[in-house]
Amino acid sequence: MRHLLSTADLSRDEAVRVLDVAEDMADVATRQVKKLPTLRGTTVVNLFYEDSTRTRISFEAAAKRLSADVINFAAKGSSVSKGESLKDTAQTLAAMGADGIVIRHPASGAPRVLADSGWVEAGIVNAGDGTHEHPTQALLDAFTMRRRLHGAGSRGRGLDGVRVLIVGDILHSRVARSNAWLLRTLGAHVTVVAPPTLLPVDLSRFGVDVHVDLDEAVAAVDPDVVMMLRIQQERMHEAFFPNAREYARSWGLGAARFRTLPERTLVMHPGPMNRGLEISDEAADSPRSTVRDQVANGVAVRMAVLYLTLAGDREDSL
Amino acid sequence: MTTSTAHLIRSVETVDGTRTDVLVRDGVVAELGTGLSHLGARVVDADGLLVLPGLVDLHTHLREPGGEGSETVLTGSRAAAAGGYTAVNAMANSSPVADTAGVVEQVQALGERAGYVTVRPIGAVSQGLAGTHLSEIGAMARSRAAVRVFSDDGHCVSDPLLMRRALEYIKGFGGVLAQHAQEPRLTQGAQMNEGALSAELGLGGWPAVAEEAIIARDVLLADHVGARLHVCHVSTAGSVEVVRWAKSRGIAVTAEVTPHHLLLTEDLVAGYDSRYKVNPPLRRQEDVEALRAALADGTVDIVATDHAPHASEAKCCEWDAAANGMVGLESALSVVHRTMVDTGLIGWSDVARVMSTAPAAIGQVAGQGRPLAVGEPAELTLYDRGVTRTFGLEHLAGKSSNSPFLGHELPGRVQATFHRGYATVVDAAVVDSDVVARSAAEVAAHHVLGRSEGATSR
């Protein structure tokens, strides 16, 4: 795997391979010495044009557990805020000998531009681009689902027949996009639920079913997984919906609605959560919630991605 | 001393399919017919070439003053000549904005000095293109530049009351308002055509309705106040329907389509290559088909390039940060050839109409878009329809290279261009700036010396 830019690029075999390698990496975390020498001598740059402490430290932990040298490059406080272009920043990093660049950028497609540009030789990992994709989040979500559903027998398997409901701001969510494509590739059935203002006008390329009423969607789909997305505060100011109370009542996973879910249904959230808005304490803290698993699994999945893009002969496909 | 070299264009084909020799002398078509001879004339073997009236672009960004890093009046004029143009209308979004008589006169003077094409400045509708106060429309109309086209292009005159006043006020000077139809609130954060692909790519959507709603409002306003309206770069099938409806009601509206909207679709955006970033954005195949049909049936009156040069640093970046716009003067005729003529939708006399006669009429560009007849100004383009070329950097003659057609197979090639009787393109190569400037100066001097001497000069 040369780069990881989009889950839409992954074949089923490639996706399963990432998840299987992540299983191996997760095993490392249970050892006394939680470190592998695999990427010794390799330099990974975390190039973050947006604040995201969670994603950055998850990648940092993953790289360090593989013995890579890590450089954190935050756009704030660097020359980027003085107007340096993506091209110049990338060439600077290339001159410093970066082998891998983990990029978070507010512009959709920026990782793709970097990978196609010829400005750098480094492998590029998309850590979230604009309202486009967040592929490692989707991979860790799929990994979490697979572990919960198949336990120790997860290796080699997809998510065939699993019914997933994704609820919230589909229009602006890179998590929703990456999950829609990855879960479909792995054989799952995805339904998105949102107020019409937070759905793209045309979802035909998503390969998902669409509902605007959450209760109807739960009844119609009988979901194995309900994934709640974070609602950004600015969406309220932009009048996508009237106010937080109405959103929580209609599209939040409140305590009452949580109790109507089937017993087996998992509750997921990519974090950080707005408790009381899109999710209630009862749902977030229940044993069926995978929120903390997702964080832990994130490191294993990102180790797998860094390993597959940076170790050995990268020109080979997975 | 002659004012310029006489040219004998031999055996050229006209748009109605006949063959003729054309003798160009003293800035006009001096003789037509077969077997013409003229001592001292430079002979141009045009066997197999088509003669078109020099092309007229109603929508060109020359960037000067203020944007000389991407284009100047001189370099943009060279690009125009290379594409077979003999006149361009320079959009007002320079820096300073062309909203005063001083700026439009300067642009016109720079065009005259360069000498490749007639440069007609377009005046801004509103001061600083800000959309709040009318610019000095009267002063620009009465200036030496005699501005007749007014546009805030790049920005929509979105305030309905200002739009009404502008239509009324410009009418008083016999001009036309060229509207960039884009409802600003509906296009906040817009990055590409809104649809299934924008949803997939996570790019802000530019919905067709944001263009169509403004055109609908504007044709009704133009009707109400009895003014002329020209709609810039129509890009959607729905816009075509609105313009068709307006014309059926007898409303005085004209419309243009760009070459890129006749050929390219939004699918090109999928790789986030900012060469394909343009405003209005590339649309769907259905829109391309509707625009071609509309140009063929006259609903859309003209092709205008929206030639929008940008330096490479404005394009070598992430999609959101990249500038909107494409250069188009050098490739326009070939794109029309491919999309409209090779498809059988229109013939070459129609090409002459939509790329020369009609834009000259809408823009009131004197001496342009004239029929091929003795005594008419020698504004001519010789076009070789028989070749196919892979469009490349070597075919660009302006300062910027942000063409979406690089690497495309395009038919035809401009073989020669004549402006005011002298050659600006010879053997498919742009004539040196010094030579053209000297020719332009001679013609100007000849005019200053007056017609009295005309009898003796040859």
Interface residues (C-beta under 8 A of the other chain):
Chain A: A8 S85 L86 K87 H105 P106 A107 S108 G109 A110 R112 V113 D116 S117 D129 G130 T131 H132 E133 L171 R174 R177 P200 V201 D202 L203 S204 R205 F206
Chain B: Q191 E194 G195 A196 L197 S198 A199 E200 L201 G202 L203 G205 P207 G271 Y272 D273 E313 C316 C317 E318 W319 D320 A321
